[in-house]
Amino acid sequence: MLNGILKAAAAVAAAAGIGYAIKGNRIDPAAAAARTVNAAKVTTKSQTAYDNGVALTPPMGWSSWNTFRNKINEELILEIANAMAKSGLADAGYQYVNLDDCWQSSQRDENDRFIADYEAFPRGIKPLVEDINKLGLKVGIYSSNGTHTCEDLPASLGYEAIDAATFAEWGIEYFKYDFCHSKPIPTSAPYIEKLIISTNDGTEIASFNAKDATLEGHARLASDSKHPEEYIVGLSSNIGSATFSGINVEEDGNYVITLIIRKKGLFYKYARVEVNGDTEYDLYAAPTKASTSDGRLQLTIRLNKGENSVKFYNPFASRMDAAACQYIRMGRELRKATKEYAEKNGTEEKPICYSICEWGFNRPWNWGKEAGNLWRTTLDITATWPSIISIYEQNVRLARHAGPGGWNDPDMLEVGNGELSMDENIAHFSVWCMMAAPLILGNDIRRFIDENGNAKTDDPILQILTNKDLIAIDQDKLGVQCRRHKTNLKVDVLVKPLENNELAICFFNKFGEEACESVSISELLATDYCDLPVADKYVCTDLWSKEEFIAIDTIGATIAPHSVKVYRIKVKEG
Ligand code: GLA
């Protein structure tokens, strides 16, 4: 009866009321969900910091989104890379040229791999990467943790392994993973009535009823008038588990499990299937529209010769846990893909800086460090003062979560965009540097070079973006995001400890009138974010005007509207 099950998995699933279908290479939610089922093997046991060796200081680069949106093509990207190399931006530390949304075609190839837009990137991405690498720069790419991107193009949910391998092969070194069209892993679990183990030629090996399982937590047996056979409930939201033991097979290999479930409810369900306490698989059940009360879910698992056990549970107590799991999974695929590509080709591994972009919806600062290298903390920035202030207010509170290898990301820079005044541009850049934010430029940097390819060093926006003293604050190896030491609601005083017992102080005037503020070093010394040694005198350098002065204790400033004063402070020797 089970003959041919693997070959006809999608058809069987549909017939069984599972409700998933694969439709050619057109990407639709059902197809993506089906692939998630088929590519089911996962391992999420021990979770540690992502630790892929990159982003030890906040990443620096450029992204196509803020200025060019859906209008990107190969010529533009090469011009941008050229401008980055020749304008002085690359020398200042900017290294990633990132393609945001809209680089991809709306179809995948016959092997389900991404294809670049045929018109905009006719050579594909790999040759473009090679050209940009020759300029000493790296390339980033974009997808979404959903069925489609925010511009409704194909995305990576269910294609994580294929897409990670494709990016590794193309030589990509930065990957932004968005949250549009996401499909959270359900926190509900299916109701299990029976478990059947077969070989994949359909020979039944063992069969268990609900009452044969060892139930833990809140798992229990239930039945109802429409369905007198007992089934297991209470496996949802990480509150219970059901384990079937004593599954004997004669040799190591792949076997099919058929789970007979009690169909109920217009919502997706999910079970983690843990085999012998280590290998884990995903199993999804669709919302039921069926008129019959039982359905079947099938999954190929690997069993060992002798006795085996299979445990069913749903580890996700909340949508937050489920989102974290999906982002962690993509990160693992990226790491695996770059390693495997390097091993196979005898080349040096190119790790991918992994940028999580779920807008702070699932508190990524709590799990981002084990998932990737940076995580967006807010919705999208725009080139307006209120947007910059709003994002700053959300991000500044998250200081304790940032550090080398894992950064809060208050979104890409809008310096040079919109109607921002020079003071606002300077303040935006300064505050991002104080917050140890990734410095991903969002303006048209082609304006920074002339027809002969020479840097226009007198361009005021270029001067802001290449202020090496501010970049040094952002890139300081201690990797500490500034603390908001105090605020009078108009002026915030930000303090960022630096290497070698130095300190950056920023007076940030958020309001539309000139203001005065001061801070005393003795007050700062009493905090846990100031490593300045006790001394008689301190040298303070204004990082925009470059003026130096000596402070005994109090440092004061008059700050223009929507403006900053930033000082680097160290002990005066001698
Ligand atoms: C979301 C992200 C943006 C950008 C767009 C692309 O809005 O937050 O940064 O990547 O998608 O569509």
Residues whose N, C-alpha, C, O or C-beta is under 5 A from the ligand:
A	BS01	GLA	W65 D100 D101 C150 E151 D380
